[in-house]
Amino acid sequence: MNDTIASIVAQTAPEVLVDHNRTGDIPTQGVLYEKRPALTTQGEPVEDLYNAWITLDNLAQYNSYTTEMVKGAISAFGKASNSRDVNAVVFTGSGNKAFCTGGNTKEYAEYYAGNPQEYRQYMRLFNDMVSAILGCDKPVVCRVNGMRIGGGQEIGMACDFSISQDLALFGQAGPKHGSAAIGGSTDFLPIMIGSEQAMVSGTLCEPFSAHKAYRLGICHEIVPALKIDGQYVPNPMAITDRMLDEFGRIIHGEFRQGAEREKAKQLLKTGEVDLTALDQKVENLCTKLLFTFPECMTKSVEELRKPKLQAWNRNKENSRAWLALNMMNEARTGFRAFNEGTRESGREIDFVALRQALAKGTPWTPQLIEGLMPGHD
């Protein structure tokens, strides 16, 4: 190594490299694994039979998954798949704010940005996590306890069933934050909701309600979570009646606007979130799965997963390569903006300034990236 390169390495290389090897162990932090007794139709525990609950546990960062959490999730799904006494797998997040908001942008911005060779190794783990869900020998239920955004939407759609509390938000974040939804969503969305709606979700990155997710067909069931005066009420932010707009279109599941939206926000503040109804629905589904022939169930699940699995296997390696290289420019910029931005400054770059610069042939430089950050004059 010549002196110039040695100097660059000394100044810029990470002091500690992230270990991308899988150990087979489930970490004690970040991913929780619990076997809960399977229940009869009368709600009684069944002796020696269980449902495996895999929980993303990163409340402070809306259950976004770190590298260690990805490794933990792979191990957890492998363990659940091979456990002879497990009936079904419930995949969820801690708390009531988020199931998962995708990859941990702090880790992306501070370690992987500008390091495509490292991110490529990370994406091998991510791919293995999605494949572990799609390859699990037990049916997988996504318990959507809150936001299912970005990579969270991708791992959620890899599951076989989704049951959501109706305050949850769904959607993608890719082109708004320097990436593309090619960790599963561009494979799964056209199959699950059709090409047009897939295009809307994958490019515009506008979050939508659980009610709309149910209407689009990516939720098996939705249940209320907001209690006011001890009674469950539907999400006040979403139009939950089958109403028609001025063009005669059904707008069930769309968000309220204007004065109605502000009124709904105030109503939200008067209630409390209670996920008891969500848990009952999840347990009810697991009980239905219990009363089937296990080998016939596994075969049925394998066959019904094939459209998703074939699309995923066809594209995942090319997607991994592109995502790694993208860490040199747009992802490097977008993740840094999200990580460094605030509620006041925003978490998105100056998109118009970027497009203007690129239109004039401006190369990607540290100076260009710095000038695009939120709040920069």
N, C-alpha and C positions, 0 to 999 in steps of 0.2 A: 504494500500500500504506500503510495507516494505521500509526501508531507502535506500536500494540499488536501487530499481526500482524508487523510488522518485527522487533520484539523477540523474538517467539516463533520466527520463522524463524532469527534469529541464534543462538538458544540451542539449537535442536533439529534444524535441517536438516543433513544430512551435508555434511562439508567437500568431499568428492569424490563425484560421482555415478557409479554403475556404468554402463559402456557396454554397452547391450543390442544394439548393431548387430553383424551378422555381417560379418567381413572376408573369409571364404573361406579363410583360412590356418589350418593346424593349429598350435596353440600348441606351443612347445618344452617346456613343462612341463605336466603334468597329463594329457595324452593322447599316447600313443605310436602311431605308424603305421609298420608294417614289412611289406614284401612278402617272404614266404618261398617258396622254390621248391615248386611242386606236386610230389607224389611219385607214382610208378608203384605198381602193386600189389606190386612187389618192393622198394619203398622207395627207389627211385632217383630223384634229382631230374630233373624234366622241363625241358628247355631252353626259356626264354622264357615259361613259364607259372608263375603264382604264386597263393598264397593271401594275402589281406591280413589282417594281425593288427592289430586296434585294441584298445589296452590302456589302461584307466583307471589312472592312475599317481599315486595319492595315498595311499601306504602309511600315513602317520602318522594319517590319518583314515579308515582302512578303505575307501579308494577311493570315498569319497563325492564327488559331483560338485559343483564350484563353478560359478559362471556361466561362467567362461572355459573350463572343461572341457566344459560343455554345448555351447558354440560350437565347440570343437575336435572333439567327437564328430560333430556335424552335418557339419562339413567333411570329416572322415575318411570317413564313410559316403558322402558325395557323390563323393569321390575314388575310393573303391573301386568304387562303382556304375558309374562312367564309364570305369574302366580296362579296356581291351580284353584285357589279358593276365591279368586276375584271374579265377580260377575260383570261389572262395568267400571269404566273410568270416568270420573268427574274432573274436568280441567277448569280451574277458576283462578281468581285473584283475591288478595286480601282486601278487607274493607268494603266500602260501598261506592267508591269513586271510580274505580277502573278495574276492568278485567286485565287489560294490558294495553299500553300505548306504544308498543313496538320496542325497537332497540334503544339502548340507553344512550341518549344523545350526548351526555357528558363524557362518557367513555369514547364515543365516536369522535367527538370534537377534540378531546385531549390526547387520545392515543392513536386512533386509526386514521384520522385526517392526514392526508399526505403520505400515508404508508400503505399503498395498495397491496404490497406483498404480505403485510400483516392482516389486512382486511380480507384478503382472499382466504387465508387460513381460518379466520373467524367465520366467513360465509360457508365454509365446509361444515362447521358445527351447526350453523343455522339450518342449512339444508338437511343435515342429519336429524335435527329436531322436527322439522316438518315431516320428514320421511318416517320418523319414529311414531308420529301420530297416525299417519296414513297406513302404517304397517302394524299397528297394535292389534293383537289377536282378540281384544275385547272391544265392544262398542264404546265410543268416546263421546261424552256429553260435555259441551261447553256451557258452563254456568256463567252467564254474562252478568256479573255483579256490578258493572259500571262501564265506562268507556271501552270500546273495542276499536282501536284506531291504529292505522299504519300496519306495522308488523303484527300487532295484536289482532287485527282483522284477518291477517293471513293465517296465523296459527289457529284462530277461531274457526275459520272456514275449512281448515283441514280436518276438523272434528266431524263426527257423524250427525250429531244433533246440536242445536243451540236453544237454550231456554234463557230468556233475558228479563231482567227487571226493566220496567218501561221508562225509567229515567235515563237509561244508557244511550250513549251516542255511538254510531257506527261510521266507518269511513276510512279513507286513505289520506296520506299526507305527503306522498312522494315529490311531485314536481313543485310543491310549495316550499320544500325544505332541502332540495338538492339531490333527490333520488328518484327512482321509478318503482312502482309497486310490483316488481318482478320477483319477489320472494314468495309468490303464491297467488296473489290477487289477480294478476293478468292471466293466470292459468285457470283459477277457480271462478272468477266473476262471470265471464262469458257463459260458462256452463250452468251456473247457478241462477243468474238473474237476466241473462240475455246480453247481446253485444252492445245495444244502445245504452242501457243503464250501466253496464260495465264501463263503457267509455266515459259516462258522466262521472262515475265515482272515481275512476282511476286517473282522470286528468284534471277535473275541477277541484277535487279535494275538499268538497263541502260536506261536513258531517251531517248525518241524517238520524232521525229518531228510531227507536226500537219499533215503533208502530210501522214506520216505513219499511224497516228491515223485515218485519213480519209479512207485510204486503208483498215485498219483493221475493220472498221465499227463502231467506237465509236465517230465519228463526222458526223453530218448531212451535214455540209458544212464547207469549209475553205475559207478564203478570205485574200488577201494580206494586209499587214499593213505597209510595208516599202515603203516610198516615196523617190525617188531620182530625183532631178531636177523636182519636182512637179508631177511625175508619179509613180503610184504603180508598184512595181517589186516583183516577187516571192522571198521567203526566199532564199538568196544566199547560206546559209549554207546547204540547203537540195537539193538533186538531184530531181528536180521536173518533169523531162521528164520520159517517160516510157522506161528507158534504161535497157539493159541487161548486167549482169556481165559475166565473163568468162565461167560460167556454164549454161548460158542461163536463169538465174532467173531475174525476174523483180525487180529492186532495187529502184523503185519510192519511195521517202520519206526517203531514207537513208541519213546519213550525209556525206558530202565531207571529204576527208582525205588529209594529206600531204600538198603540195604546194597549191593545190586548196582550201583547208580549210583556209589557211592563207590569200589567195587572197580574199576569201569570207568575212573573218573577217574585212579586210580593207574596202571592199565595204559597209559593214554594218555601219561602222563609218561615211560614207559620207551621209547617209540618215537620215530621221526622221521617227518616228513611228506615224502613223495617224490611229485611229480606226474608222474613219467615215464610211468606207465601212463595217466594222463589225457591227456597229450600224444599218446601213441600212438593212443588211441581217436579223438581229434579229427582227427589226420592221416588215419586210416583212413576216417573219414566224408568228409573232403574229397576223398580219392582216389575213393571211390565216386561222388561228385558230378562228378568230373572226367570219368569215362567215361560221359557222356551227351551228347545233342545240346544245345548251349548255349541256343538259342532255345526249344526245347521245355521245357528246364528252367526258364527264366525265366517262360514262360507258365504252367507248372504251379504254380510258386511263387506267382505273382500270383493265380491262381484259388484256391489253397488258403488264402491269407491273407485272402480276402474276409470271412469271418465276423468275424475280429478287426478288420479295417480298417473294415468298416461300423459296427460297434459303437463303435469309436474315433472315427470322423468324426462320428457322430451326437451324441456327448456332449462332445467335448473343449473346445468353446468355452464351454458352460455351466459345465463343471468349472473352467475357467480363471478365470471371473468369480467363482465361489463361493470358490475357494481364495484369490484376492486379497482379497476382503472378510473372509475368516476370519482374515487376518493382523492384524485389529484387536482380536481377543479371544482365542479359544481357541488358535490357532496362536502368537500372540504370547506366550502364557503357557507353552504346552507346549514350544516350542523353547527358550525361555529356561531352563526347568527342566532340560531335557536338557543344554544347554550349560554351565550353572552347577553342576549337580549333580555328585556324586562317587560312587564305589563305596560309600562309607560312608553318605552321606546319601540315596542313591538319585537317580534322574533323572526321577521322575514327581511331579506335583503331588499335593496332598491332595484327591483326587477327592470324598470324602465332604463335606468342608468346602465345596467349590465347589457341589455340588448342594444342600447345605443353604442356602447363601447365595442361590443363584438361586431356590430355592423360596420365599424370602421377598421376592423382587423386587429383590434387591440389584443395582445397576448395575455394569458393568465399569469399574473405576477402577484407577489405579496402586496404590492402597492394597490393593485386593482381590487383585490379581496378586501383590503383594509377600508377602501373607500366605499364599499358596498354594505358595510355593517350597519345595523340599525342605529339610528340617531346620529350618523355621520353626516356632516354638512357637505 
